[in-house]
Amino acid sequence: MGKQRDIACGADIHKNTIVATILSLAGTKNQAKFGTTLSELLRFKFWLTDNGCGVVAMESTGTYWIPVYSVLEGSIEVVVANPYMIKHIPGKKTDLIDSDWLAELCLKDLIVPSRIFPKEDRALRSLTRAREGLVKIRTQLKNRIHRDLSSSHIKLSSVVTDIFGKSGMHILRGLLDDQSIDEIIKGIPSGRVKKNADKIKESIENNLDSSQIFLIESSLDLMGHVQDKIDRIDMDLKSKIITRLNDLKIAMSIPGIEFTSAATILAEIGNYRNFSSPEKLASYFGLVPFVNQSADKLHTGCITKHGSKHLRWIMVQVAHAASKKIGSKLRKFYLRVRARKGANVAIVALARKILCILYHLLMNQEMYEEPGAARKTRPNRLDQSTTQREFTAQEMIDILKRSGYEIRKIDRGACG
């Protein structure tokens, strides 16, 4: 900021129209109106080049700016501004005034540009966000089936841990096919679930009527379609994330982070080297407390929730998984904070901690290691009494494996 431009354009973008103003330091002004179809966007681009304008400023309002950005990307500098950061003074407001104001700010380089991902990263992020939406739809369908069963006085979820698991689906399909209780229980694949035969009979004493069967079958069919789409996205994710394979392995080394969550986190962060510290990364994604200070009064509140809500959502899911890892330092941190401030605050604090840890690991290209784990996995030091006895072959193999060596069995016949 601080470097003035000779000529700049401000574009007020709406769903179907673009109002643009070109200003120059010489005081000339040129205004025009365009549509948002591809031909109109190309006309807008040619209009900019014909007037010798090489920079355009626009607000990141909804998704309307994305088609404009994709057309201008690579040939004209585009400055995408946060609407909150460039509010105009109250008063008369028109599209021409808004575009004029944007052009003036851009001409004087007074706009802090938003962080725009490269095209490949935007495609990866679109996939992860689409998957997140499908997962939420699948969850809604599962909740609907739970409600339909509960309204029919069938308390299957109180007996079976996951009614959408192998045994749960067997029981549910048996109910939909109007099989007898004994026949259903006899075919349960899990012996552990089959031991609760008496409780299962008590939970499904009532039968489903035709309308309830239709509703549940419809929900199951929709779940199948949604799951197919999720599987397709997972395949696309694996092909696109291959360029960041090392970063993916680093993220998955942290407790609670699996492939899908790792891909989502990396897609939302983008280039982590854009952040100079883990605190700035956490602040960018709204995982820091709100601060309000006036004179000697300092007030802190809930997290700011700025930035990507998708990253905050997945980090909270990761934090829940990490908090259940028995014996891990992350779980101990969660329990310590929960004892003082409650479970909700503890989960958010753990989410921020994991994000900061991930930043350090990515910057240093290191895998996560549980504090103290390295010392535990080292081979025991051989004392005097140990060295005076003979070791068996298996004991020697175990010592070599603990030291990091790979033991392979050699075929004597292949050695000649």
SEMI-158268 format. One record per residue (C-alpha): residue in three letters; x, y, z. Coordinates in steps of 0.2 Angstrom, whole numbers, plus 5000, padded with zeros to 4 digits. Last residue first. Layout:
<rs>
alaXYZ...
</rs>
This chain:
<rs>
gly511646494976cys510846634986ala509046594980gly509146424989arg509546515005asp507946625004ile508346775015lys507046835028arg507047025030ile507347125046glu507247315044tyr508347415056gly507547555067ser508447515084arg506847435090lys506947315076leu508747265080ile508247235098asp506847125093ile507847025081met509246995094glu507846935106gln507146815093ala508846745090thr509146705108phe510346815118glu511746745128arg512146815145gln513546925152thr512947075142thr511347085152ser512147095169gln513247235164asp511847345157leu511147355139arg510347515136asn508547485132pro508147515113arg507347685109thr505447685108lys505147765124arg506347915121ala505447955105ala503747945113gly504248085125pro503148215117glu502048135104glu502948155087tyr502148245072met503148235056glu504248375050gln504248485035asn504848635046met503548755039leu502248615038leu502648555056his502548725063tyr500848765055leu500148595060ile500548635078cys499648805077leu498148715069ile498148585083lys498248715096arg496748815088ala495748655088leu496248615106ala495648785112val493948765102ile493748595111ala494148665128val492948815126asn491548695122ala492048575136gly492048685151lys493248825157arg494348755171ala494148565170arg493948575151val495648665149arg496548525158leu495548385150tyr495948465132phe497748475136lys497848295142arg496948245126leu498248335116lys499648255126ser499048085120gly498747945133ile497047895127lys496547985110lys494848045113ser495248225113ala496048205096ala494348155088his493448305095ala494848415090val494748355072gln492948385071val493248565078met494648585065ile493348535052trp492148665057arg493348805059leu494048765042his492348775034lys491948935043ser493349015033gly493849185039his493249275054lys492449185068thr493049315081ile493149185095cys492149225111gly492549365122thr493949465129his493749635137leu495149755142lys494849915152asp496350025155ala495950145141ser494850055129gln495149875124asn494049755115val494749585110phe493849445102pro494649275105val495649185092leu495049045080gly494449165067phe495349085052tyr496549235049ser496849245068ala497349055069leu498549085054lys499249245062glu499549155078pro500449015069ser501749145062ser502249235046phe500749175036asn500849165017arg501949015019tyr500448915023asn499948915004gly498148855004ile497448855021glu495648785016ala496348655004leu497648595017ile496248585030thr495148485019ala496448365013ala496948325031ser495148305036thr494848185022phe496448085025glu496348075044ile496748195057gly496348155075pro498148125081ile499348225070ser500348115058met498948145045ala499548325043ile501348275039lys500748145027leu499648275018asp501048405017asn502148265009leu500848224996arg500448404991thr500448374972ile499548204975ile498048314982lys497248314965ser497048134962lys496648084979leu495348224980asp494548164964met494347984971asp493548064987ile492348164977arg491748004968asp491547914985ile490548064992lys489448064976asp489047874979gln488747914997val487448044992his486547914981gly486547784994met485947905007leu484447954995asp484047764994leu484047755013ser482947905016ser481747835003glu481747665012ile481347755028leu479947855021phe479147715012ile479247595027gln478447735038ser477047755026ser476747565025asp476647535044leu478247485054asn478047345067asn478147365086glu479147255098ile480747325091ser481747385107glu481147235117lys481747105104ile483447195103lys483647185122asp483347005122ala484446975107asn485947065116lys487146925112lys486846945094val487647115094arg489347035100gly489146895088ser489047015073pro488246955057ile486446965063gly485546825054lys484746735068ile484146905076ile483146945060glu482346775059asp481846785077ile481046965075ser480046905060gln480346985043asp479347125037asp480547175023leu480747355031leu481147275048gly482347155040arg483247295032leu483447385048ile484147235057his485447205044met485747385043gly486147385062ser487247235060lys488347305046gly488347485053phe486947615050ile486147575066asp487747615075thr487847575094val486447445093val485347435109ser484747615112ser484747655093leu483447515090lys482147605100ile480647565089his479147655096ser478647705078ser479047895082ser480747835087leu481047745070asp480547895060arg481548005070his483147895069ile482747885050arg482748075049asn484348095059lys485147985046leu484548085032gln485148245040thr486848165042arg486948125024ile486548305020lys487948365031val489148245022leu488548305006gly488948485011glu490648435017arg491048345001ala490648504991arg491748605002thr493148484999leu492948484981ser492848674979arg494448684990leu495348574977ala494748684962arg495248844971asp496948774974glu497148734956lys496548914951pro497749004963phe496949064980ile496449244983arg496949324999ser495949485000pro496849644995val497049785007ile496349934998leu497150115000asp498250104984lys497850284979leu497050234962cys496250084971leu495350194984glu494750314970ala494150164959leu493150084973trp492350254977asp491850284959ser491150104958asp490150144973ile489550314967leu489050234950asp488050094959thr487150214970lys487250264988lys486750444995gly487450455013pro488450365025ile490350365022his490950215011lys491450055019ile493049985012met493649855026tyr491949775028pro491749755009asn493349645009ala494249694994val494749594978val496149684969val496249614951glu497749644940ile497349614922ser497949484910gly498149324921glu496449334929leu495249444920val494049304915ser494249204932tyr493949364942val492349414934pro491649244936ile492149244955trp491549414959tyr489649364960thr490049234973gly489449334988thr490149504988ser492049504987glu492149684982met493049744967ala494549834961val495249834944val497049854938gly497849874921cys496850014913gly497450074896asn495750124890asp495649994877thr496249864889leu494849904901trp493549904888phe494249734881lys493949654898phe492249724900arg491849654883leu492449484888leu491349494903glu489849544892ser490249384881leu490349274896thr488749334903thr488849464918gly488149614910phe489049784907lys488949964912ala490150104908gln491050254916asn492550344911lys493350484922thr494850594918gly495650684933ala497550674927leu497750544941ser496650434932leu494950354936ile493950214927thr492250174933ala491350014931val489549954934ile489349774932thr487549694930asn486649524932lys487049464950his487949624955ile489649694954asp490249874957ala491849884948gly493250014952cys494550044939ala496350124940ile497450244931asp499150324936arg499350214952gln499950274969lys501050174979gly500550184998met500050005000
</rs>
